Amino acid sequence: MTQLIRMPAFVRVGGGTLSEIATAVTELGATRPLIVTDAFIVSTGLAQRVTDMLTDAGVAPAVFSDTIPDPTTASLEAGVAAVHAHRADVVIGLGGGSPIDTSKALAVLSVRGGTMRELKAPLSYSGEALPIIAIPTTAGTGSEATQFTVISDSDTGEKMLCAGHSYLPKSAIVDFELTLSMPPRLTADTGIDALTHAIEAFVSIKSNGFSDALALSAISTIGQHLRTAYLEPTNRVAREAMMQAAFFAGIAFSNASVALVHAMSRPLGAHFHVAHGMANAMLFAAVTEFSLGANDARYAECARALGVAAPTDSDESAAASLVSELHALRSELSVPTPLKFGVDPDEWARKIPLMAEQAIASGSHLNNPRVPSAPEIEKIYRSIYSD
């Protein structure tokens, strides 16, 4: 079977590669980049640092810093205007998943027009768009390597998955030094997010040999380094390893897709404003436990790569060890339950049917080894509330 593999055309990986941002712009034939970032990145001085490097190289940058966590259709309007006002010929996403997701949406909308609602999955958009350069400052989303963006509908609250080659960055700068200041909570959530990407890519019915190799490498690396990165934030070895793992996992799931965890985490984030990585972390163990019995051989390989099962363990035993490890990670990395996060129990119960409906509407659940019904999804949501 032929597989079409997509990834950024130019990738710079390693500490200090941010210094090559001007080259990344000019090799795309661009001269007027719009840096899409957020207020926090501006407050750290990083946005100004990037601006200065570009200006010193004779490039004319501008900054749009009004991105928000979990970008919405409404929040994109000012960004599209900023692209047009600057006459930008390339968009630079600088920050975590939200600025990069925003930059992808702006790259498409500023050329195509229309709305993101018209572009949500299962539609795949590969039309005209501005080129994108992605510079992640967290190790988790893998958005710098994917052909996806997630935008919430301001009218309905739905978190819309939008997919297609036009959202894939042309260039990525993967500089682990930008993650050295990540706090423990963000390190944990983004790290588990990367592990979710890798495992879901590996067990997805759309997996392939290319995505499998990257997914298993990411799983192994995360197993060795996530706890260290969480406990020792300035450990450069752990930070560099986690950044590479997140990148590998991003390429893997971009080419194999995600599954039930992501289908269920998007509604959780949309309705209760839980950050994407944390939402995945809340669901990961429960969804994996539900999925066992459908393709234990695949889950067993994940367990062995993660370092929690031996080659001699049976597939059933190894898969069970994977579930145990995911529960342990959730506990050791202090992932809150929805109850501890502050979600009202009555509101949670009331929203469960709608969240299940939206999870199914996304289509991602169909990639899961065990495809759930709406009642089964509702049961999982109920199980994670306080457990």
C-alpha positions as CSV (number, residue, x, y, z in Angstrom):
1,M,0.0,0.0,0.0
2,T,1.3,3.5,-0.9
3,Q,1.6,6.0,2.0
4,L,1.7,9.7,1.4
5,I,4.0,11.1,4.2
6,R,3.9,14.8,4.9
7,M,6.2,16.8,7.2
8,P,7.8,20.3,7.1
9,A,10.2,20.9,4.3
10,F,12.8,22.6,6.5
11,V,13.4,21.5,10.1
12,R,16.1,22.9,12.4
13,V,16.5,20.9,15.6
14,G,18.8,21.6,18.5
15,G,19.7,24.1,21.2
16,G,20.3,27.6,19.8
17,T,18.6,27.0,16.4
18,L,16.3,30.0,17.0
19,S,19.2,32.1,15.8
20,E,18.6,30.8,12.3
21,I,15.1,32.3,12.1
22,A,16.1,34.9,9.5
23,T,17.4,32.2,7.2
24,A,14.2,30.2,7.7
25,V,12.3,33.2,6.5
26,T,14.5,34.1,3.5
27,E,14.8,30.5,2.2
28,L,11.0,30.6,1.7
29,G,11.4,33.7,-0.4
30,A,9.6,35.9,2.2
31,T,10.5,39.3,3.5
32,R,7.5,40.4,5.6
33,P,6.8,37.9,8.3
34,L,4.0,38.3,10.9
35,I,5.0,36.8,14.2
36,V,1.9,35.3,15.8
37,T,2.3,34.9,19.6
38,D,0.7,35.7,22.9
39,A,1.1,38.3,25.7
40,F,3.2,35.9,27.8
41,I,5.8,35.4,25.1
42,V,5.9,39.1,24.6
43,S,6.4,39.6,28.4
44,T,9.4,37.3,28.4
45,G,11.2,39.3,25.7
46,L,11.2,36.4,23.3
47,A,9.0,38.0,20.7
48,Q,11.3,41.1,20.7
49,R,14.3,38.9,20.4
50,V,12.9,37.3,17.3
51,T,11.9,40.6,15.9
52,D,15.4,42.0,16.5
53,M,17.1,39.0,14.7
54,L,14.8,39.5,11.7
55,T,15.3,43.2,11.6
56,D,19.1,42.9,11.8
57,A,18.9,40.5,8.8
58,G,17.1,43.1,6.7
59,V,13.7,41.5,7.1
60,A,10.6,43.5,8.0
61,P,8.6,41.8,10.8
62,A,5.5,42.7,12.7
63,V,4.0,41.1,15.8
64,F,0.4,40.0,16.5
65,S,0.2,39.0,20.2
66,D,-3.5,38.8,20.8
67,T,-3.8,35.1,20.5
68,I,-5.7,33.4,23.3
69,P,-5.6,29.9,24.9
70,D,-7.8,27.6,22.8
71,P,-8.3,30.0,19.9
72,T,-11.8,30.8,18.7
73,T,-13.3,31.9,15.5
74,A,-13.8,35.3,17.0
75,S,-10.2,35.6,18.1
76,L,-9.0,35.0,14.6
77,E,-10.7,38.2,13.2
78,A,-8.0,40.6,14.5
79,G,-5.3,38.3,13.4
80,V,-6.5,38.1,9.8
81,A,-6.7,41.9,9.8
82,A,-3.1,42.0,11.1
83,V,-1.9,39.8,8.3
84,H,-3.5,42.1,5.7
85,A,-2.4,45.3,7.4
86,H,1.3,44.1,7.3
87,R,1.0,42.6,3.9
88,A,2.6,39.5,5.4
89,D,4.0,36.9,3.1
90,V,4.8,34.3,5.8
91,V,3.3,33.6,9.2
92,I,5.5,32.7,12.2
93,G,3.8,30.8,15.0
94,L,5.8,31.4,18.2
95,G,4.7,29.8,21.4
96,G,2.7,26.8,22.5
97,G,-0.1,25.1,20.7
98,S,-2.5,28.0,20.7
99,P,-0.2,30.5,18.9
100,I,0.8,27.9,16.4
101,D,-2.8,26.8,15.8
102,T,-3.7,30.4,15.4
103,S,-0.9,31.0,12.9
104,K,-2.2,28.0,10.8
105,A,-5.7,29.4,10.7
106,L,-4.5,32.9,9.8
107,A,-2.3,31.5,7.0
108,V,-5.4,29.9,5.4
109,L,-8.1,32.5,6.2
110,S,-6.0,35.5,5.1
111,V,-5.8,34.0,1.6
112,R,-8.9,31.9,1.2
113,G,-11.3,34.1,3.1
114,G,-14.5,32.5,4.6
115,T,-14.6,30.9,8.0
116,M,-13.1,28.0,9.9
117,R,-16.5,26.5,10.3
118,E,-16.5,25.9,6.6
119,L,-13.3,24.0,6.9
120,K,-13.8,21.6,9.8
121,A,-13.2,17.9,9.5
122,P,-14.0,15.7,7.7
123,L,-13.2,18.3,5.0
124,S,-9.5,18.4,4.1
125,Y,-8.1,21.8,2.9
126,S,-5.1,21.8,0.6
127,G,-5.7,25.1,-1.2
128,E,-3.8,28.4,-1.2
129,A,-2.4,29.7,2.0
130,L,0.6,31.6,3.3
131,P,3.6,29.6,4.3
132,I,4.0,28.9,8.0
133,I,7.1,28.8,10.2
134,A,6.5,27.1,13.6
135,I,8.6,27.7,16.6
136,P,7.3,25.8,19.6
137,T,8.1,26.9,23.2
138,T,6.6,23.8,24.8
139,A,7.4,20.1,24.3
140,G,4.1,18.5,23.8
141,T,1.6,19.6,21.1
142,G,3.8,18.6,18.1
143,S,1.8,21.3,16.2
144,E,5.0,22.3,14.4
145,A,4.9,19.1,12.5
146,T,1.2,18.5,11.9
147,Q,-1.4,19.3,9.2
148,F,-4.0,20.0,11.8
149,T,-5.3,23.0,13.7
150,V,-8.0,23.2,16.4
151,I,-10.3,26.2,16.6
152,S,-13.3,26.7,18.8
153,D,-16.6,27.9,17.3
154,S,-17.4,31.1,19.2
155,D,-21.2,30.5,18.5
156,T,-21.5,26.9,19.5
157,G,-18.5,26.2,21.7
158,E,-17.5,23.3,19.5
159,K,-13.8,22.6,19.2
160,M,-13.3,22.1,15.5
161,L,-10.6,20.0,14.1
162,C,-9.4,21.4,10.8
163,A,-7.1,19.3,8.6
164,G,-5.2,19.5,5.3
165,H,-1.8,20.1,3.8
166,S,-2.3,23.9,3.9
167,Y,-2.0,23.8,7.7
168,L,1.4,22.0,7.6
169,P,4.3,24.4,8.4
170,K,6.8,24.7,5.6
171,S,9.5,25.2,8.2
172,A,10.0,24.4,11.9
173,I,12.6,25.5,14.5
174,V,12.7,22.9,17.3
175,D,15.0,24.6,19.9
176,F,14.7,22.9,23.3
177,E,16.3,25.9,25.1
178,L,13.0,27.6,24.7
179,T,11.4,25.1,27.0
180,L,13.9,25.4,30.0
181,S,11.5,27.8,31.8
182,M,8.4,25.7,31.5
183,P,6.8,25.2,34.9
184,P,6.1,21.7,36.2
185,R,2.4,21.8,35.5
186,L,2.9,22.7,31.9
187,T,5.7,20.2,31.6
188,A,3.5,17.4,32.9
189,D,0.5,18.2,30.7
190,T,2.4,18.7,27.5
191,G,4.6,15.7,28.2
192,I,1.5,13.4,28.6
193,D,0.0,15.1,25.5
194,A,3.1,14.0,23.5
195,L,2.8,10.5,24.9
196,T,-0.9,10.4,23.9
197,H,0.0,11.5,20.4
198,A,2.6,8.8,20.1
199,I,0.5,5.9,21.5
200,E,-2.7,7.0,19.6
201,A,-0.7,7.2,16.4
202,F,0.7,3.7,17.0
203,V,-2.7,2.1,17.8
204,S,-4.6,4.0,15.2
205,I,-6.2,2.0,12.3
206,K,-4.4,4.5,10.0
207,S,-0.9,3.7,11.4
208,N,1.8,2.9,8.9
209,G,5.5,1.8,9.1
210,F,6.8,5.4,9.0
211,S,4.5,6.6,11.7
212,D,5.1,3.5,13.8
213,A,8.9,4.0,13.9
214,L,8.6,7.6,15.0
215,A,5.8,6.8,17.5
216,L,7.8,4.0,19.2
217,S,10.9,6.2,19.4
218,A,8.8,9.0,21.0
219,I,7.3,6.6,23.5
220,S,10.7,5.2,24.5
221,T,12.2,8.7,24.9
222,I,9.2,10.0,27.0
223,G,9.4,6.9,29.2
224,Q,13.0,7.7,30.0
225,H,12.8,11.5,30.4
226,L,9.3,12.8,31.3
227,R,9.6,12.4,35.1
228,T,13.1,14.0,35.1
229,A,11.9,17.0,33.1
230,Y,9.0,17.4,35.5
231,L,11.2,17.1,38.7
232,E,14.3,18.9,37.3
233,P,13.0,21.7,35.1
234,T,16.5,22.9,34.1
235,N,17.8,19.4,33.1
236,R,19.0,20.1,29.6
237,V,19.3,16.4,28.6
238,A,15.7,15.7,29.7
239,R,14.4,18.9,28.0
240,E,16.2,18.2,24.7
241,A,14.9,14.6,24.7
242,M,11.3,15.6,25.4
243,M,11.4,18.3,22.7
244,Q,12.6,15.7,20.2
245,A,10.0,13.2,21.3
246,A,7.2,15.7,21.0
247,F,8.3,16.5,17.4
248,F,8.5,12.8,16.5
249,A,5.1,12.2,18.0
250,G,3.7,15.2,16.0
251,I,5.0,13.8,12.7
252,A,3.6,10.3,13.7
253,F,0.1,11.4,14.5
254,S,0.0,13.9,11.6
255,N,0.5,10.9,9.3
256,A,-1.6,8.3,11.3
257,S,-4.2,10.5,13.0
258,V,-5.3,10.3,16.6
259,A,-8.1,8.4,18.2
260,L,-10.6,8.3,21.1
261,V,-8.6,10.2,23.7
262,H,-8.5,13.3,21.4
263,A,-12.1,12.8,20.3
264,M,-13.2,13.1,24.0
265,S,-10.7,15.7,25.1
266,R,-11.8,18.4,22.6
267,P,-15.3,18.7,24.1
268,L,-13.9,18.6,27.6
269,G,-11.7,21.5,26.8
270,A,-14.4,23.4,24.9
271,H,-17.0,23.2,27.7
272,F,-14.9,23.4,30.8
273,H,-11.8,25.4,29.6
274,V,-9.4,22.6,30.4
275,A,-6.1,22.9,28.5
276,H,-5.7,20.4,25.8
277,G,-2.8,18.5,27.3
278,M,-4.4,18.3,30.7
279,A,-7.7,17.1,29.1
280,N,-5.8,14.3,27.4
281,A,-4.0,13.5,30.6
282,M,-7.4,13.2,32.5
283,L,-8.7,10.8,29.9
284,F,-5.7,8.8,28.8
285,A,-5.7,5.9,31.3
286,A,-9.4,5.4,31.3
287,V,-9.7,5.4,27.5
288,T,-6.7,3.0,27.1
289,E,-8.3,0.6,29.7
290,F,-11.6,0.7,27.7
291,S,-9.7,-0.1,24.5
292,L,-7.9,-3.2,25.7
293,G,-9.0,-6.5,24.2
294,A,-9.3,-5.0,20.7
295,N,-5.6,-4.9,19.7
296,D,-3.6,-5.8,22.8
297,A,-0.5,-6.6,20.6
298,R,-0.2,-2.9,19.7
299,Y,-0.7,-1.7,23.2
300,A,1.8,-4.3,24.4
301,E,4.4,-2.9,22.0
302,C,3.8,0.6,23.5
303,A,4.3,-0.8,27.0
304,R,7.6,-2.4,26.1
305,A,8.8,0.8,24.4
306,L,7.8,2.8,27.4
307,G,9.8,0.4,29.6
308,V,7.0,-1.0,31.7
309,A,6.8,-4.5,30.2
310,A,9.4,-7.1,29.3
311,P,9.7,-8.8,25.9
312,T,8.8,-12.0,27.6
313,D,5.5,-10.7,29.0
314,S,2.3,-11.8,27.2
315,D,0.6,-9.2,25.2
316,E,-2.4,-9.1,27.6
317,S,-0.1,-8.7,30.6
318,A,2.0,-6.0,28.9
319,A,-1.1,-4.1,27.8
320,A,-2.4,-4.1,31.3
321,S,1.0,-2.8,32.5
322,L,0.6,0.1,30.1
323,V,-2.7,1.1,31.8
324,S,-1.1,0.8,35.2
325,E,1.7,3.1,34.1
326,L,-0.7,5.7,32.7
327,H,-2.5,5.7,36.1
328,A,0.8,6.1,37.8
329,L,1.9,9.0,35.6
330,R,-1.4,10.7,36.3
331,S,-0.8,10.4,40.0
332,E,2.9,11.3,40.1
333,L,2.5,14.2,37.8
334,S,-0.5,15.5,39.8
335,V,-3.0,15.5,37.0
336,P,-6.3,16.7,38.5
337,T,-9.6,15.1,38.0
338,P,-12.4,17.3,36.6
339,L,-13.7,17.5,40.2
340,K,-10.3,18.8,41.5
341,F,-10.1,21.1,38.5
342,G,-13.2,22.7,39.8
343,V,-15.9,21.4,37.4
344,D,-19.3,21.5,39.0
345,P,-20.8,18.0,39.3
346,D,-24.2,18.9,38.1
347,E,-22.8,20.8,35.1
348,W,-20.5,17.8,34.3
349,A,-23.5,15.4,34.3
350,R,-25.6,17.8,32.2
351,K,-22.9,18.2,29.5
352,I,-21.9,14.5,29.2
353,P,-24.5,13.6,26.5
354,L,-23.5,16.6,24.4
355,M,-19.7,15.9,24.9
356,A,-20.3,12.3,23.7
357,E,-22.2,13.6,20.7
358,Q,-19.4,16.0,19.8
359,A,-16.7,13.3,20.3
360,I,-18.5,11.1,17.8
361,A,-19.0,14.0,15.4
362,S,-15.2,14.6,15.3
363,G,-14.7,11.2,13.7
364,S,-11.5,10.6,15.6
365,H,-13.1,7.8,17.6
366,L,-13.3,5.7,14.5
367,N,-9.5,5.4,14.5
368,N,-9.5,3.7,17.9
369,P,-8.8,-0.1,18.1
370,R,-12.2,-0.4,19.9
371,V,-14.8,1.9,18.5
372,P,-17.1,3.1,21.2
373,S,-20.8,3.8,21.2
374,A,-22.2,7.1,22.6
375,P,-23.3,5.3,25.9
376,E,-19.8,3.9,26.3
377,I,-18.2,7.4,25.8
378,E,-20.6,8.8,28.4
379,K,-19.6,6.0,30.8
380,I,-15.9,7.0,30.4
381,Y,-16.7,10.6,31.0
382,R,-18.6,9.7,34.2
383,S,-15.7,7.4,35.4
384,I,-13.0,10.1,35.3
385,Y,-14.9,12.9,37.1
386,S,-13.6,12.1,40.6
387,D,-11.4,9.0,40.1
